[in-house]
Amino acid sequence: VKNSPLADRAGFVDVDQASLRHNKYGNVWSAGDASSLPTSKTAAAITSQAPVLVRGLLSVMEGKEPEGTYDGYTSCPLLTEYGKVLLAEFKYGGEPKETFGSLFGIDQAEPRRAFYHLKKDFFPWVYYKSMVKGTWAGPKGFIN
């Protein structure tokens, strides 16, 4: 990709940060590590990018404008000490987008044992049972 017309100056596929569609070639889409998206390259990010890319691509194939917008969501579970993790979730610009804060009023800036078990036990399980099959959408849950 780096030396192709698809790449930006940094060597990533040059895509619109909301639609994930190439900025020059309308039949090219990219997400994840190869894309120029200004966010962390994490499993959490790709689970939010993939549904946007698929919806957009299918819309264009039907002759419509791309549907869906990626807001830059990513997550970094940071081990702060043995048995505790700070679950950093944010969108473009580093703006917090916390799953557990909005759902349960939990302060995610505080390292927690529960987040440690998410990282240690749940994330590996969901990766092998659902993410690699394309049925996990991160904070949005399972895709049918």
C-alpha positions, 0 to 999 in steps of 0.5 A: 500500500505504502508505494501505491496511489492509495496511500497518504504521505504516511503510507496508509490507505487515505480514507475519509475518517467518518465513512472509511471510503477512500478520499480519491477512489470511490470503490476503495474502502479501508479500516484497521491497521492499513487505514489513515484513520487518526485513532489507535489501531486496536481491536476495539477500534476495528469492531466499531469500524467494520460495521460502518464500512460494511453498511457504507459499502452495501449502500454504495453497491445499491446506488445510494450514499454511504450510510453510517459514521465512524466517530473514532471509537477505540479502547485501551485497557491499561494495566496499572497494577496487578489485578487492576485495569484502567479502561480508557475508551475515547473517540476522535480528539481523545474525547472520552466515550466510556461504555460503563460510565454512560451505562452504569455511572462508573468512573472509568478513570479509576483502575478497577478489578472488574476491568482487569477481568474484562481484559484477562477473561472476557476480551480473549473469550469474545475475540475467539468466539465472536470477533474473528467471526465478525459477530462482535461490535464492541460496546454495541454487543453482538451482531446477528 
